[in-house]
Amino acid sequence: MKKTLIAVLASAATALTPAVAAHASTPHATVRAAADTVRTPATPSYTVNLTSNSSGSTWTGHESVSFTNASATALTEVYLRLWDNYHGSCPTTPITVSNVTGGTAGSLEVNCTALKVTLPSPLSQGQSGSVGFDLSIAVPSGADRFGHDGSFNFIGNALPVLAIRDGAGWHLDPYTNNGESFYSLASDFKVTLDHPSSISVPATGTSVDTPGSSGRTITTATATKVRDFAWGAGPYSVISGTSPGGVKVNVYRVSSIGSSSAQSMLSTAESAIDSHSSRYGAYPYGEVDVVLDNNFWFGGMEYPGFILDLVSSTALAHELAHQWWYGIVGDDEYNNPWLDEAFADYATDVYQGISGTGCWNNVSWASSAEKISNSMAYWDAHSSRYGTVVYTYGKCALHDLRRLIGTTAMTNLLRSYAQSHWYGVSTTAEFKAAAQAATSTDLTSFWTQHRIDG
């Protein structure tokens, strides 16, 4: 998954195959509602107040979100994505939204992962609205991006977030467990978590703890310009450090992982985050929390400022690269997974000093339909090829581009591309145009040869 190079990370040059079969989904037909390409609802701001049970495995409270219609096309509704309802058995779901205000809730759609909220009146361009609701989260069993491993909880994608409407209409793609379906705009979050003082809650953003009622602590996490918010809850051990570049790194570990492994991963995080910062632009979020558990079935999974990882330096460097490639420079992960996975894997190679020599020695395409730029709908139907093509062939294509246009030009291209899409959204067409602008060589045949469409 972005869930990194899947659990087996023998070498960054090895073709990788996902360790778990895809959970195939049928794509939800997009509703063509928008005539223009402006992404809306824009500038979301989320306020969340949740209280946990004694173990941090259930959370209840309230969430609200304000937003603005950036499009010339009126906004008559919004959609909440309840991604983690994939982990239930629709209509029995681990994420429950009730008592909606600011609009009229419809029925759950897309296997219970989307909820339409019709607004009281249409919002014209520049007008703002807000929606609020009561929220209940029940963390299921399992060492997963949303799950618990014994007393340790991992709470990724649990907060409902606004779907995007653009020129293709509403993006209501299904959940994929093979990779990611996530596509959201840079948002602000203020999340207040009331929990027992005996458990830690590593989280996206920067956190401040204050005393709660007897035996409890209130952790308030604030994050600016992030696409999502995730947290953990449990009796983690933690060590902290600061990178030479000034980024605070906290490494949390479950009880089965030793302190020496945590120390090694702390050193990797401090090194990798500065390396990526030097190449793509300074890490803007101040700190990052890394949560270690060797029971994850994947190599790693990133959220803004929050990473779930095996004890693997390669996986960690990859997930930290995702802080730029998806976190800062966003993309439509369901329809364009290569734009963050191949880029994060390429960035990992660069950090590790791997040049990609011999990348194409063992390339074998499964069919004429197989392309680096294919969507998760394709990869869920051909799951055994996802890691090999998107991660390995994808990064090899970027190594080839570097060899073709020159290392200096490639370095400048990725940095300038990141800067021009900072907190924005990347598309294949925009990257191809930026690459073409960086060289006098006609790249048309390059994209065809490397099977990158768009």
DOVOZA-860010 format. One record per residue (C-alpha): residue number from 1; x, y, z. Coordinates in nm, 2 decimals. Layout:
# DOVOZA-860010
{n=NUM	xx=X	yy=Y	zz=Z}
...
***
This chain:
# DOVOZA-860010
{n=1	xx=0.00	yy=0.00	zz=0.00}
{n=2	xx=0.13	yy=0.33	zz=0.03}
{n=3	xx=0.15	yy=0.10	zz=0.26}
{n=4	xx=0.49	yy=0.10	zz=0.13}
{n=5	xx=0.68	yy=-0.15	zz=-0.07}
{n=6	xx=0.47	yy=-0.41	zz=0.10}
{n=7	xx=0.63	yy=-0.61	zz=0.37}
{n=8	xx=0.93	yy=-0.76	zz=0.19}
{n=9	xx=1.19	yy=-0.50	zz=0.15}
{n=10	xx=1.49	yy=-0.70	zz=0.06}
{n=11	xx=1.64	yy=-0.43	zz=-0.15}
{n=12	xx=1.53	yy=-0.11	zz=-0.31}
{n=13	xx=1.63	yy=-0.24	zz=-0.65}
{n=14	xx=1.42	yy=-0.56	zz=-0.62}
{n=15	xx=1.08	yy=-0.58	zz=-0.79}
{n=16	xx=0.82	yy=-0.59	zz=-0.52}
{n=17	xx=0.50	yy=-0.79	zz=-0.51}
{n=18	xx=0.22	yy=-0.72	zz=-0.27}
{n=19	xx=0.20	yy=-0.98	zz=0.01}
{n=20	xx=-0.17	yy=-0.98	zz=0.03}
{n=21	xx=-0.43	yy=-1.02	zz=-0.25}
{n=22	xx=-0.63	yy=-0.72	zz=-0.34}
{n=23	xx=-0.98	yy=-0.67	zz=-0.21}
{n=24	xx=-1.13	yy=-0.60	zz=-0.54}
{n=25	xx=-1.40	yy=-0.33	zz=-0.56}
{n=26	xx=-1.63	yy=-0.21	zz=-0.83}
{n=27	xx=-1.57	yy=0.16	zz=-0.91}
{n=28	xx=-1.86	yy=0.38	zz=-0.82}
{n=29	xx=-1.97	yy=0.58	zz=-1.12}
{n=30	xx=-1.88	yy=0.95	zz=-1.09}
{n=31	xx=-2.16	yy=1.20	zz=-1.11}
{n=32	xx=-2.07	yy=1.46	zz=-1.37}
{n=33	xx=-2.19	yy=1.77	zz=-1.18}
{n=34	xx=-1.91	yy=2.02	zz=-1.24}
{n=35	xx=-1.85	yy=2.19	zz=-1.58}
{n=36	xx=-1.52	yy=2.34	zz=-1.47}
{n=37	xx=-1.20	yy=2.19	zz=-1.34}
{n=38	xx=-1.19	yy=2.38	zz=-1.01}
{n=39	xx=-1.16	yy=2.15	zz=-0.71}
{n=40	xx=-1.42	yy=2.22	zz=-0.45}
{n=41	xx=-1.53	yy=2.24	zz=-0.16}
{n=42	xx=-1.21	yy=2.43	zz=-0.09}
{n=43	xx=-1.02	yy=2.54	zz=0.22}
{n=44	xx=-1.18	yy=2.28	zz=0.46}
{n=45	xx=-1.13	yy=2.34	zz=0.83}
{n=46	xx=-1.21	yy=2.06	zz=1.07}
{n=47	xx=-1.29	yy=2.08	zz=1.44}
{n=48	xx=-1.31	yy=1.75	zz=1.63}
{n=49	xx=-1.37	yy=1.67	zz=1.99}
{n=50	xx=-1.36	yy=1.30	zz=2.09}
{n=51	xx=-1.35	yy=1.10	zz=2.41}
{n=52	xx=-1.21	yy=0.75	zz=2.43}
{n=53	xx=-1.29	yy=0.45	zz=2.64}
{n=54	xx=-1.03	yy=0.31	zz=2.89}
{n=55	xx=-0.82	yy=0.15	zz=2.61}
{n=56	xx=-0.84	yy=0.40	zz=2.33}
{n=57	xx=-1.03	yy=0.15	zz=2.11}
{n=58	xx=-1.36	yy=0.35	zz=2.09}
{n=59	xx=-1.40	yy=0.72	zz=2.05}
{n=60	xx=-1.72	yy=0.93	zz=2.06}
{n=61	xx=-1.79	yy=1.30	zz=2.01}
{n=62	xx=-1.85	yy=1.56	zz=1.75}
{n=63	xx=-1.69	yy=1.68	zz=1.43}
{n=64	xx=-1.76	yy=1.99	zz=1.22}
{n=65	xx=-1.62	yy=2.12	zz=0.90}
{n=66	xx=-1.64	yy=2.46	zz=0.73}
{n=67	xx=-1.56	yy=2.50	zz=0.36}
{n=68	xx=-1.60	yy=2.74	zz=0.06}
{n=69	xx=-1.72	yy=2.68	zz=-0.29}
{n=70	xx=-1.43	yy=2.77	zz=-0.51}
{n=71	xx=-1.61	yy=2.67	zz=-0.83}
{n=72	xx=-1.83	yy=2.88	zz=-1.07}
{n=73	xx=-2.07	yy=2.59	zz=-1.05}
{n=74	xx=-2.30	yy=2.61	zz=-0.75}
{n=75	xx=-2.24	yy=2.36	zz=-0.47}
{n=76	xx=-2.57	yy=2.20	zz=-0.38}
{n=77	xx=-2.43	yy=1.92	zz=-0.16}
{n=78	xx=-2.11	yy=1.78	zz=-0.01}
{n=79	xx=-2.00	yy=1.42	zz=0.04}
{n=80	xx=-1.83	yy=1.28	zz=0.35}
{n=81	xx=-1.59	yy=1.00	zz=0.29}
{n=82	xx=-1.62	yy=0.74	zz=0.57}
{n=83	xx=-1.33	yy=0.54	zz=0.44}
{n=84	xx=-1.29	yy=0.30	zz=0.74}
{n=85	xx=-1.64	yy=0.16	zz=0.69}
{n=86	xx=-1.48	yy=-0.07	zz=0.44}
{n=87	xx=-1.36	yy=-0.25	zz=0.75}
{n=88	xx=-1.71	yy=-0.33	zz=0.87}
{n=89	xx=-1.99	yy=-0.53	zz=0.71}
{n=90	xx=-2.22	yy=-0.27	zz=0.55}
{n=91	xx=-2.46	yy=-0.17	zz=0.69}
{n=92	xx=-2.29	yy=-0.25	zz=1.02}
{n=93	xx=-2.00	yy=0.00	zz=1.03}
{n=94	xx=-1.72	yy=0.10	zz=1.26}
{n=95	xx=-1.76	yy=0.47	zz=1.18}
{n=96	xx=-2.11	yy=0.61	zz=1.26}
{n=97	xx=-2.22	yy=0.96	zz=1.17}
{n=98	xx=-2.55	yy=1.09	zz=1.33}
{n=99	xx=-2.74	yy=1.41	zz=1.41}
{n=100	xx=-2.61	yy=1.59	zz=1.10}
{n=101	xx=-2.65	yy=1.97	zz=1.11}
{n=102	xx=-2.59	yy=2.22	zz=0.83}
{n=103	xx=-2.75	yy=2.00	zz=0.57}
{n=104	xx=-2.97	yy=1.69	zz=0.52}
{n=105	xx=-2.80	yy=1.35	zz=0.53}
{n=106	xx=-2.88	yy=1.09	zz=0.27}
{n=107	xx=-2.82	yy=0.72	zz=0.28}
{n=108	xx=-2.48	yy=0.56	zz=0.30}
{n=109	xx=-2.33	yy=0.49	zz=-0.05}
{n=110	xx=-2.03	yy=0.32	zz=-0.21}
{n=111	xx=-2.04	yy=0.03	zz=0.04}
{n=112	xx=-2.11	yy=0.27	zz=0.33}
{n=113	xx=-1.80	yy=0.48	zz=0.26}
{n=114	xx=-1.98	yy=0.79	zz=0.13}
{n=115	xx=-2.25	yy=1.00	zz=0.28}
{n=116	xx=-2.42	yy=1.28	zz=0.08}
{n=117	xx=-2.53	yy=1.59	zz=0.27}
{n=118	xx=-2.76	yy=1.82	zz=0.08}
{n=119	xx=-2.70	yy=2.18	zz=0.17}
{n=120	xx=-3.00	yy=2.40	zz=0.28}
{n=121	xx=-2.94	yy=2.63	zz=-0.03}
{n=122	xx=-2.68	yy=2.62	zz=-0.31}
{n=123	xx=-2.35	yy=2.79	zz=-0.24}
{n=124	xx=-2.23	yy=3.01	zz=-0.53}
{n=125	xx=-1.87	yy=3.08	zz=-0.60}
{n=126	xx=-1.69	yy=3.23	zz=-0.29}
{n=127	xx=-1.97	yy=3.14	zz=-0.05}
{n=128	xx=-1.91	yy=2.93	zz=0.26}
{n=129	xx=-2.09	yy=2.66	zz=0.45}
{n=130	xx=-2.04	yy=2.42	zz=0.73}
{n=131	xx=-2.16	yy=2.08	zz=0.83}
{n=132	xx=-2.15	yy=1.92	zz=1.18}
{n=133	xx=-2.23	yy=1.57	zz=1.31}
{n=134	xx=-2.19	yy=1.33	zz=1.60}
{n=135	xx=-1.92	yy=1.07	zz=1.54}
{n=136	xx=-1.85	yy=0.73	zz=1.68}
{n=137	xx=-1.54	yy=0.52	zz=1.60}
{n=138	xx=-1.50	yy=0.15	zz=1.70}
{n=139	xx=-1.15	yy=0.03	zz=1.61}
{n=140	xx=-1.15	yy=-0.33	zz=1.48}
{n=141	xx=-0.90	yy=-0.60	zz=1.56}
{n=142	xx=-0.59	yy=-0.63	zz=1.35}
{n=143	xx=-0.25	yy=-0.46	zz=1.29}
{n=144	xx=-0.36	yy=-0.24	zz=1.01}
{n=145	xx=-0.38	yy=0.13	zz=0.93}
{n=146	xx=-0.72	yy=0.12	zz=1.10}
{n=147	xx=-0.71	yy=-0.15	zz=1.37}
{n=148	xx=-0.56	yy=-0.26	zz=1.70}
{n=149	xx=-0.28	yy=-0.50	zz=1.78}
{n=150	xx=-0.36	yy=-0.60	zz=2.13}
{n=151	xx=-0.37	yy=-0.28	zz=2.34}
{n=152	xx=-0.22	yy=-0.07	zz=2.06}
{n=153	xx=-0.46	yy=0.12	zz=1.84}
{n=154	xx=-0.39	yy=0.26	zz=1.49}
{n=155	xx=-0.65	yy=0.51	zz=1.38}
{n=156	xx=-0.60	yy=0.61	zz=1.02}
{n=157	xx=-0.87	yy=0.75	zz=0.79}
{n=158	xx=-1.12	yy=0.74	zz=1.07}
{n=159	xx=-1.22	yy=1.10	zz=1.06}
{n=160	xx=-1.48	yy=1.17	zz=0.78}
{n=161	xx=-1.34	yy=1.41	zz=0.52}
{n=162	xx=-1.49	yy=1.60	zz=0.24}
{n=163	xx=-1.49	yy=1.44	zz=-0.11}
{n=164	xx=-1.37	yy=1.65	zz=-0.40}
{n=165	xx=-1.58	yy=1.77	zz=-0.70}
{n=166	xx=-1.38	yy=1.87	zz=-1.01}
{n=167	xx=-1.42	yy=1.85	zz=-1.38}
{n=168	xx=-1.49	yy=1.48	zz=-1.36}
{n=169	xx=-1.77	yy=1.54	zz=-1.10}
{n=170	xx=-1.77	yy=1.40	zz=-0.75}
{n=171	xx=-1.49	yy=1.16	zz=-0.67}
{n=172	xx=-1.66	yy=0.87	zz=-0.51}
{n=173	xx=-1.42	yy=0.59	zz=-0.59}
{n=174	xx=-1.44	yy=0.28	zz=-0.37}
{n=175	xx=-1.20	yy=0.19	zz=-0.09}
{n=176	xx=-0.90	yy=-0.01	zz=-0.20}
{n=177	xx=-0.70	yy=-0.22	zz=0.05}
{n=178	xx=-0.44	yy=-0.29	zz=-0.21}
{n=179	xx=-0.33	yy=0.08	zz=-0.23}
{n=180	xx=-0.51	yy=0.40	zz=-0.16}
{n=181	xx=-0.83	yy=0.57	zz=-0.27}
{n=182	xx=-0.77	yy=0.90	zz=-0.09}
{n=183	xx=-0.80	yy=1.23	zz=-0.26}
{n=184	xx=-0.85	yy=1.55	zz=-0.06}
{n=185	xx=-0.74	yy=1.91	zz=-0.05}
{n=186	xx=-0.51	yy=2.07	zz=0.20}
{n=187	xx=-0.71	yy=2.14	zz=0.51}
{n=188	xx=-0.68	yy=2.26	zz=0.87}
{n=189	xx=-0.75	yy=2.03	zz=1.17}
{n=190	xx=-0.80	yy=2.10	zz=1.54}
{n=191	xx=-0.86	yy=1.77	zz=1.71}
{n=192	xx=-0.91	yy=1.74	zz=2.09}
{n=193	xx=-0.87	yy=1.39	zz=2.22}
{n=194	xx=-0.98	yy=1.31	zz=2.58}
{n=195	xx=-0.81	yy=0.98	zz=2.69}
{n=196	xx=-0.68	yy=0.80	zz=2.99}
{n=197	xx=-0.34	yy=0.94	zz=3.11}
{n=198	xx=-0.20	yy=0.59	zz=3.09}
{n=199	xx=-0.20	yy=0.58	zz=2.71}
{n=200	xx=-0.01	yy=0.79	zz=2.46}
{n=201	xx=-0.18	yy=0.94	zz=2.15}
{n=202	xx=0.08	yy=1.01	zz=1.88}
{n=203	xx=-0.10	yy=1.22	zz=1.61}
{n=204	xx=-0.08	yy=1.43	zz=1.30}
{n=205	xx=0.03	yy=1.79	zz=1.37}
{n=206	xx=0.16	yy=1.93	zz=1.70}
{n=207	xx=0.01	yy=1.83	zz=2.03}
{n=208	xx=-0.04	yy=2.00	zz=2.36}
{n=209	xx=-0.15	yy=1.80	zz=2.67}
{n=210	xx=-0.36	yy=1.94	zz=2.95}
{n=211	xx=-0.51	yy=1.77	zz=3.26}
{n=212	xx=-0.86	yy=1.63	zz=3.21}
{n=213	xx=-1.09	yy=1.47	zz=3.47}
{n=214	xx=-0.93	yy=1.24	zz=3.72}
{n=215	xx=-0.69	yy=1.00	zz=3.55}
{n=216	xx=-0.74	yy=1.15	zz=3.21}
{n=217	xx=-0.55	yy=1.38	zz=2.98}
{n=218	xx=-0.67	yy=1.61	zz=2.70}
{n=219	xx=-0.45	yy=1.61	zz=2.40}
{n=220	xx=-0.51	yy=1.89	zz=2.15}
{n=221	xx=-0.35	yy=1.84	zz=1.81}
{n=222	xx=-0.34	yy=2.12	zz=1.56}
{n=223	xx=-0.24	yy=2.07	zz=1.20}
{n=224	xx=-0.23	yy=2.32	zz=0.91}
{n=225	xx=-0.25	yy=2.24	zz=0.54}
{n=226	xx=-0.27	yy=1.87	zz=0.57}
{n=227	xx=-0.49	yy=1.63	zz=0.37}
{n=228	xx=-0.59	yy=1.40	zz=0.65}
{n=229	xx=-0.55	yy=1.34	zz=1.02}
{n=230	xx=-0.45	yy=1.01	zz=1.19}
{n=231	xx=-0.35	yy=0.91	zz=1.54}
{n=232	xx=-0.26	yy=0.62	zz=1.76}
{n=233	xx=-0.36	yy=0.52	zz=2.11}
{n=234	xx=-0.20	yy=0.28	zz=2.35}
{n=235	xx=0.08	yy=0.22	zz=2.61}
{n=236	xx=0.36	yy=0.30	zz=2.36}
{n=237	xx=0.72	yy=0.36	zz=2.46}
{n=238	xx=0.86	yy=0.67	zz=2.30}
{n=239	xx=1.19	yy=0.83	zz=2.22}
{n=240	xx=1.24	yy=1.17	zz=2.06}
{n=241	xx=1.50	yy=1.36	zz=1.88}
{n=242	xx=1.55	yy=1.66	zz=1.65}
{n=243	xx=1.70	yy=1.63	zz=1.30}
{n=244	xx=2.00	yy=1.86	zz=1.21}
{n=245	xx=1.75	yy=2.06	zz=1.00}
{n=246	xx=1.52	yy=2.12	zz=1.31}
{n=247	xx=1.24	yy=1.87	zz=1.26}
{n=248	xx=1.13	yy=1.70	zz=1.58}
{n=249	xx=1.09	yy=1.32	zz=1.54}
{n=250	xx=0.91	yy=1.10	zz=1.79}
{n=251	xx=0.94	yy=0.72	zz=1.76}
{n=252	xx=0.67	yy=0.52	zz=1.94}
{n=253	xx=0.69	yy=0.14	zz=1.97}
{n=254	xx=0.48	yy=-0.14	zz=2.07}
{n=255	xx=0.60	yy=-0.36	zz=2.36}
{n=256	xx=0.74	yy=-0.64	zz=2.13}
{n=257	xx=1.00	yy=-0.40	zz=1.97}
{n=258	xx=1.32	yy=-0.33	zz=2.14}
{n=259	xx=1.47	yy=0.01	zz=2.22}
{n=260	xx=1.77	yy=-0.04	zz=1.99}
{n=261	xx=1.53	yy=-0.08	zz=1.69}
{n=262	xx=1.36	yy=0.24	zz=1.79}
{n=263	xx=1.69	yy=0.42	zz=1.82}
{n=264	xx=1.79	yy=0.30	zz=1.47}
{n=265	xx=1.46	yy=0.41	zz=1.32}
{n=266	xx=1.49	yy=0.75	zz=1.49}
{n=267	xx=1.83	yy=0.80	zz=1.33}
{n=268	xx=1.69	yy=0.70	zz=0.99}
{n=269	xx=1.40	yy=0.94	zz=1.03}
{n=270	xx=1.62	yy=1.23	zz=1.12}
{n=271	xx=1.85	yy=1.16	zz=0.82}
{n=272	xx=1.58	yy=1.09	zz=0.57}
{n=273	xx=1.35	yy=1.39	zz=0.65}
{n=274	xx=1.64	yy=1.63	zz=0.61}
{n=275	xx=1.75	yy=1.46	zz=0.29}
{n=276	xx=1.40	yy=1.49	zz=0.14}
{n=277	xx=1.37	yy=1.85	zz=0.26}
{n=278	xx=1.69	yy=1.95	zz=0.09}
{n=279	xx=1.57	yy=1.81	zz=-0.24}
{n=280	xx=1.20	yy=1.90	zz=-0.25}
{n=281	xx=1.16	yy=2.19	zz=-0.01}
{n=282	xx=1.16	yy=2.22	zz=0.37}
{n=283	xx=0.93	yy=2.00	zz=0.56}
{n=284	xx=0.66	yy=2.24	zz=0.68}
{n=285	xx=0.49	yy=2.05	zz=0.96}
{n=286	xx=0.74	yy=2.09	zz=1.24}
{n=287	xx=0.74	yy=1.73	zz=1.37}
{n=288	xx=0.67	yy=1.37	zz=1.27}
{n=289	xx=0.55	yy=1.08	zz=1.48}
{n=290	xx=0.66	yy=0.73	zz=1.37}
{n=291	xx=0.47	yy=0.43	zz=1.52}
{n=292	xx=0.65	yy=0.09	zz=1.50}
{n=293	xx=0.49	yy=-0.25	zz=1.50}
{n=294	xx=0.64	yy=-0.55	zz=1.32}
{n=295	xx=0.30	yy=-0.72	zz=1.30}
{n=296	xx=0.18	yy=-0.48	zz=1.02}
{n=297	xx=0.11	yy=-0.68	zz=0.71}
{n=298	xx=0.25	yy=-0.40	zz=0.50}
{n=299	xx=0.58	yy=-0.22	zz=0.50}
{n=300	xx=0.46	yy=0.12	zz=0.61}
{n=301	xx=0.17	yy=0.36	zz=0.58}
{n=302	xx=0.20	yy=0.74	zz=0.59}
{n=303	xx=-0.03	yy=1.01	zz=0.70}
{n=304	xx=0.06	yy=1.38	zz=0.74}
{n=305	xx=0.32	yy=1.39	zz=1.01}
{n=306	xx=0.22	yy=1.04	zz=1.12}
{n=307	xx=0.37	yy=0.71	zz=1.00}
{n=308	xx=0.30	yy=0.34	zz=1.07}
{n=309	xx=0.60	yy=0.13	zz=1.00}
{n=310	xx=0.78	yy=-0.20	zz=1.03}
{n=311	xx=1.13	yy=-0.18	zz=1.16}
{n=312	xx=1.27	yy=-0.11	zz=0.81}
{n=313	xx=1.49	yy=0.18	zz=0.71}
{n=314	xx=1.38	yy=0.16	zz=0.35}
{n=315	xx=1.01	yy=0.15	zz=0.44}
{n=316	xx=1.06	yy=0.45	zz=0.67}
{n=317	xx=1.25	yy=0.66	zz=0.40}
{n=318	xx=0.97	yy=0.58	zz=0.16}
{n=319	xx=0.69	yy=0.68	zz=0.40}
{n=320	xx=0.88	yy=1.00	zz=0.48}
{n=321	xx=0.91	yy=1.08	zz=0.11}
{n=322	xx=0.53	yy=1.05	zz=0.10}
{n=323	xx=0.52	yy=1.36	zz=0.32}
{n=324	xx=0.60	yy=1.54	zz=0.00}
{n=325	xx=0.46	yy=1.31	zz=-0.26}
{n=326	xx=0.09	yy=1.30	zz=-0.17}
{n=327	xx=0.11	yy=1.50	zz=0.16}
{n=328	xx=0.24	yy=1.83	zz=0.03}
{n=329	xx=0.20	yy=1.76	zz=-0.34}
{n=330	xx=-0.13	yy=1.59	zz=-0.36}
{n=331	xx=-0.28	yy=1.36	zz=-0.62}
{n=332	xx=-0.59	yy=1.15	zz=-0.69}
{n=333	xx=-0.45	yy=0.83	zz=-0.54}
{n=334	xx=-0.72	yy=0.60	zz=-0.69}
{n=335	xx=-0.69	yy=0.72	zz=-1.04}
{n=336	xx=-0.31	yy=0.81	zz=-1.04}
{n=337	xx=-0.13	yy=0.60	zz=-0.78}
{n=338	xx=0.20	yy=0.62	zz=-0.96}
{n=339	xx=0.22	yy=1.00	zz=-0.89}
{n=340	xx=0.29	yy=0.93	zz=-0.53}
{n=341	xx=0.42	yy=0.57	zz=-0.51}
{n=342	xx=0.67	yy=0.59	zz=-0.79}
{n=343	xx=0.79	yy=0.93	zz=-0.68}
{n=344	xx=0.83	yy=0.82	zz=-0.32}
{n=345	xx=1.02	yy=0.51	zz=-0.43}
{n=346	xx=1.24	yy=0.72	zz=-0.65}
{n=347	xx=1.31	yy=0.96	zz=-0.37}
{n=348	xx=1.40	yy=0.66	zz=-0.15}
{n=349	xx=1.65	yy=0.54	zz=-0.40}
{n=350	xx=1.80	yy=0.89	zz=-0.43}
{n=351	xx=1.83	yy=0.91	zz=-0.05}
{n=352	xx=2.00	yy=0.57	zz=-0.03}
{n=353	xx=2.23	yy=0.65	zz=-0.32}
{n=354	xx=2.07	yy=0.40	zz=-0.55}
{n=355	xx=2.10	yy=0.50	zz=-0.92}
{n=356	xx=1.86	yy=0.26	zz=-1.07}
{n=357	xx=2.13	yy=0.10	zz=-1.29}
{n=358	xx=2.00	yy=-0.22	zz=-1.44}
{n=359	xx=1.64	yy=-0.12	zz=-1.35}
{n=360	xx=1.50	yy=-0.27	zz=-1.68}
{n=361	xx=1.70	yy=-0.59	zz=-1.68}
{n=362	xx=1.41	yy=-0.81	zz=-1.58}
{n=363	xx=1.11	yy=-0.61	zz=-1.71}
{n=364	xx=0.83	yy=-0.81	zz=-1.85}
{n=365	xx=0.49	yy=-0.65	zz=-1.92}
{n=366	xx=0.19	yy=-0.88	zz=-1.85}
{n=367	xx=-0.02	yy=-0.73	zz=-2.13}
{n=368	xx=-0.07	yy=-0.44	zz=-2.36}
{n=369	xx=-0.31	yy=-0.30	zz=-2.11}
{n=370	xx=-0.06	yy=-0.29	zz=-1.83}
{n=371	xx=0.07	yy=0.07	zz=-1.78}
{n=372	xx=0.26	yy=0.25	zz=-1.50}
{n=373	xx=-0.02	yy=0.51	zz=-1.51}
{n=374	xx=-0.31	yy=0.27	zz=-1.46}
{n=375	xx=-0.57	yy=0.33	zz=-1.18}
{n=376	xx=-0.64	yy=0.13	zz=-0.87}
{n=377	xx=-0.94	yy=-0.01	zz=-1.05}
{n=378	xx=-0.69	yy=-0.19	zz=-1.28}
{n=379	xx=-0.46	yy=-0.29	zz=-1.00}
{n=380	xx=-0.73	yy=-0.43	zz=-0.78}
{n=381	xx=-0.81	yy=-0.66	zz=-1.07}
{n=382	xx=-0.44	yy=-0.74	zz=-1.13}
{n=383	xx=-0.31	yy=-0.72	zz=-0.77}
{n=384	xx=0.00	yy=-0.93	zz=-0.81}
{n=385	xx=0.14	yy=-0.68	zz=-1.06}
{n=386	xx=0.07	yy=-0.36	zz=-0.86}
{n=387	xx=0.40	yy=-0.34	zz=-0.66}
{n=388	xx=0.61	yy=-0.44	zz=-0.96}
{n=389	xx=0.47	yy=-0.20	zz=-1.21}
{n=390	xx=0.37	yy=0.11	zz=-1.00}
{n=391	xx=0.66	yy=0.11	zz=-0.75}
{n=392	xx=0.95	yy=-0.06	zz=-0.94}
{n=393	xx=0.88	yy=0.02	zz=-1.30}
{n=394	xx=0.75	yy=0.36	zz=-1.20}
{n=395	xx=1.07	yy=0.46	zz=-1.02}
{n=396	xx=1.28	yy=0.30	zz=-1.30}
{n=397	xx=1.10	yy=0.53	zz=-1.54}
{n=398	xx=1.20	yy=0.83	zz=-1.33}
{n=399	xx=1.56	yy=0.71	zz=-1.32}
{n=400	xx=1.55	yy=0.69	zz=-1.70}
{n=401	xx=1.41	yy=1.04	zz=-1.72}
{n=402	xx=1.70	yy=1.16	zz=-1.50}
{n=403	xx=1.95	yy=0.99	zz=-1.73}
{n=404	xx=1.78	yy=1.14	zz=-2.04}
{n=405	xx=1.76	yy=1.50	zz=-1.93}
{n=406	xx=2.06	yy=1.50	zz=-1.69}
{n=407	xx=2.09	yy=1.47	zz=-1.31}
{n=408	xx=2.09	yy=1.85	zz=-1.25}
{n=409	xx=1.79	yy=1.90	zz=-1.47}
{n=410	xx=1.60	yy=1.62	zz=-1.29}
{n=411	xx=1.69	yy=1.76	zz=-0.95}
{n=412	xx=1.57	yy=2.10	zz=-1.05}
{n=413	xx=1.26	yy=1.96	zz=-1.21}
{n=414	xx=1.14	yy=1.78	zz=-0.90}
{n=415	xx=1.22	yy=2.07	zz=-0.67}
{n=416	xx=1.05	yy=2.33	zz=-0.89}
{n=417	xx=0.75	yy=2.09	zz=-0.95}
{n=418	xx=0.71	yy=2.04	zz=-0.58}
{n=419	xx=0.73	yy=2.41	zz=-0.52}
{n=420	xx=0.47	yy=2.49	zz=-0.79}
{n=421	xx=0.23	yy=2.23	zz=-0.65}
{n=422	xx=0.30	yy=2.30	zz=-0.28}
{n=423	xx=-0.03	yy=2.21	zz=-0.10}
{n=424	xx=-0.18	yy=2.16	zz=-0.44}
{n=425	xx=-0.26	yy=1.86	zz=-0.66}
{n=426	xx=-0.03	yy=1.69	zz=-0.92}
{n=427	xx=-0.17	yy=1.53	zz=-1.24}
{n=428	xx=0.02	yy=1.32	zz=-1.49}
{n=429	xx=-0.04	yy=1.58	zz=-1.76}
{n=430	xx=0.11	yy=1.85	zz=-1.55}
{n=431	xx=0.42	yy=1.65	zz=-1.46}
{n=432	xx=0.47	yy=1.55	zz=-1.82}
{n=433	xx=0.45	yy=1.92	zz=-1.93}
{n=434	xx=0.69	yy=2.02	zz=-1.65}
{n=435	xx=0.94	yy=1.75	zz=-1.76}
{n=436	xx=0.91	yy=1.86	zz=-2.12}
{n=437	xx=0.98	yy=2.22	zz=-2.02}
{n=438	xx=1.30	yy=2.10	zz=-1.85}
{n=439	xx=1.46	yy=1.96	zz=-2.16}
{n=440	xx=1.50	yy=2.03	zz=-2.54}
{n=441	xx=1.46	yy=1.66	zz=-2.61}
{n=442	xx=1.11	yy=1.56	zz=-2.73}
{n=443	xx=0.98	yy=1.33	zz=-2.46}
{n=444	xx=0.68	yy=1.20	zz=-2.66}
{n=445	xx=0.84	yy=0.86	zz=-2.73}
{n=446	xx=0.97	yy=0.84	zz=-2.37}
{n=447	xx=0.62	yy=0.84	zz=-2.23}
{n=448	xx=0.50	yy=0.59	zz=-2.48}
{n=449	xx=0.80	yy=0.36	zz=-2.42}
{n=450	xx=0.74	yy=0.38	zz=-2.04}
{n=451	xx=0.37	yy=0.34	zz=-2.07}
{n=452	xx=0.28	yy=0.66	zz=-1.89}
{n=453	xx=-0.05	yy=0.80	zz=-2.03}
{n=454	xx=-0.23	yy=1.11	zz=-1.93}
***
